[in-house]
């Protein structure tokens, strides 16, 4: 409930993500004003965080499908092997 701390963390780049019971992860990657290189860097960082958070009990392929979409736009599939 410390507003100053929350504002400082947000400015420093703290990102929260949501998951649902089906294993989908919803996380913002960037804004329209970001350069393409910055968006790719953010996507790679997010994928590394998700992969390192993989539970030891999970067998098989952990990340099966990645799609990116704007708020109300169509989605674009991303090749998982490039992450």
Secondary structure per residue as TSV (DSSP state, phi and psi in degrees):
chain	resnum	aa	ss	phi	psi
A	1	X	-	360.0	10.5
A	2	X	-	-86.7	105.2
A	3	X	H	-66.3	-42.2
A	4	X	H	-62.1	-42.0
A	5	X	H	-64.9	-42.0
A	6	X	H	-64.2	-40.6
A	7	X	H	-65.6	-43.2
A	8	X	H	-64.3	-40.6
A	9	X	H	-65.7	-39.6
A	10	X	H	-64.8	-42.5
A	11	X	H	-66.4	-28.9
A	12	X	H	-78.8	-9.8
A	13	X	T	108.4	13.6
A	14	X	-	-66.3	132.0
A	15	X	-	-127.0	135.8
A	16	X	-	-107.8	149.4
A	17	X	-	-130.4	156.8
A	18	X	E	-115.0	146.7
A	19	X	E	-126.2	156.7
A	20	X	-	-119.2	179.4
A	21	X	T	-69.5	-16.3
A	22	X	T	-89.3	-1.8
A	23	X	S	93.0	8.7
A	24	X	-	-77.8	141.5
A	25	X	E	-116.5	127.1
A	26	X	E	-113.3	119.3
A	27	X	-	-148.4	137.0
A	28	X	-	-73.5	136.5
A	29	X	-	-97.9	-32.9
A	30	X	-	177.2	-167.1
A	31	X	-	-118.5	165.8
A	32	X	T	-60.5	-30.6
A	33	X	T	-75.6	-9.4
A	34	X	S	-74.1	147.4
A	35	X	-	-71.2	159.8
A	36	X	H	-61.0	-38.4
A	37	X	H	-63.5	-40.0
A	38	X	H	-67.0	-38.8
A	39	X	H	-64.8	-41.5
A	40	X	H	-64.8	-41.9
A	41	X	H	-61.1	-44.2
A	42	X	H	-62.8	-42.0
A	43	X	H	-63.3	-42.6
A	44	X	H	-65.6	-39.0
A	45	X	H	-64.5	-43.5
A	46	X	H	-63.2	-43.0
A	47	X	H	-64.4	-38.0
A	48	X	H	-64.0	-39.6
A	49	X	H	-65.3	-43.7
A	50	X	H	-65.1	-43.0
A	51	X	H	-68.2	-37.5
A	52	X	H	-72.4	-21.4
A	53	X	T	-84.9	4.3
A	54	X	-	-61.8	127.0
A	55	X	-	-67.0	147.6
A	56	X	T	-65.6	-25.3
A	57	X	T	-78.5	-10.0
A	58	X	-	-77.5	128.7
A	59	X	-	-106.3	155.1
A	60	X	S	81.4	-161.4
A	61	X	-	-74.9	123.7
A	62	X	S	-80.9	-48.3
A	63	X	-	-104.0	114.4
A	64	X	-	-101.6	-28.7
A	65	X	-	-154.6	137.6
A	66	X	E	-130.7	129.7
A	67	X	E	-131.5	145.5
A	68	X	E	-122.5	139.0
A	69	X	E	-147.5	150.7
A	70	X	-	-76.6	177.5
A	71	X	T	-53.6	-50.7
A	72	X	T	-125.6	29.0
A	73	X	S	-105.1	174.5
A	74	X	-	-71.8	155.2
A	75	X	E	-89.6	156.8
A	76	X	E	-123.8	129.3
A	77	X	E	-77.9	143.7
A	78	X	E	-116.2	135.7
A	79	X	-	-69.3	119.8
A	80	X	G	-65.9	-30.5
A	81	X	G	-69.4	-19.6
A	82	X	G	-83.5	-11.6
A	83	X	-	-84.9	360.0
